[in-house]
Amino acid sequence: MEPSNNCTSRRSEDIALDLLKFVAAHTNLGSKTASSTGFGLPSAPRPEDQVTQIFDLYARCREAVESPLQDTAAQK
């Protein structure tokens, strides 16, 4: 029995989301930084910028996850 296209699409979205969580956790993406004593970066990124970074990362994760599927489908 062959899985439906909707099931396959959902699975790649789940994998991309897991990949996003992994990368974000290991790069501290979206985490708040502690206040500094005046040295280093003057301020933390704005929340809007962090959301944009997360959406961009999710798009890249989806592309990475779906890319092998597209290559395999083209070979058949």
C-alpha positions in Angstrom: 0.0 0.0 0.0 1.4 3.3 -1.1 1.2 6.3 1.4 -1.0 9.2 0.2 0.7 12.4 -0.9 -0.8 14.3 2.1 0.8 11.8 4.5 4.2 12.1 2.9 4.0 16.0 2.9 3.1 16.0 6.5 6.0 13.7 7.4 8.5 16.0 5.7 7.1 19.0 7.5 7.5 17.2 10.8 11.1 16.2 10.0 11.8 19.8 9.0 10.3 21.1 12.3 12.4 18.6 14.3 15.5 19.7 12.4 14.6 23.4 13.1 14.3 22.6 16.8 17.6 20.8 16.8 19.5 23.6 15.0 17.8 26.4 17.1 18.7 24.6 20.3 22.3 24.1 19.4 22.8 27.7 18.1 20.8 29.5 20.8 18.6 30.9 18.1 15.7 32.7 19.7 17.1 32.7 23.2 17.3 35.8 25.2 20.8 37.1 26.1 21.7 38.2 29.6 22.3 41.9 30.1 25.9 42.9 29.7 28.1 45.3 31.6 28.6 47.5 28.6 31.0 45.2 26.7 30.0 43.3 23.6 26.9 43.7 21.6 24.8 46.8 22.6 21.4 45.1 22.5 19.6 41.8 21.8 18.0 41.3 18.4 14.4 42.5 18.1 11.7 39.8 18.4 10.6 40.5 14.8 14.2 39.8 13.6 14.3 36.6 15.6 10.9 35.4 14.1 12.2 36.2 10.6 15.4 34.1 11.3 13.3 31.2 12.5 11.0 31.3 9.5 14.0 31.5 7.2 15.6 28.5 9.0 12.4 26.5 8.7 12.3 27.2 5.0 15.9 26.0 4.7 15.1 22.9 6.7 12.1 22.1 4.5 14.2 22.5 1.5 16.9 20.2 2.9 14.4 17.5 3.9 12.4 17.6 0.7 15.4 17.9 -1.7 16.3 14.1 -1.5 12.6 13.2 -2.0 12.5 15.3 -5.2 15.8 13.7 -6.5 14.5 10.2 -5.8 11.2 10.9 -7.5 13.0 12.2 -10.6 15.1 9.0 -10.9 11.9 6.8 -11.0 
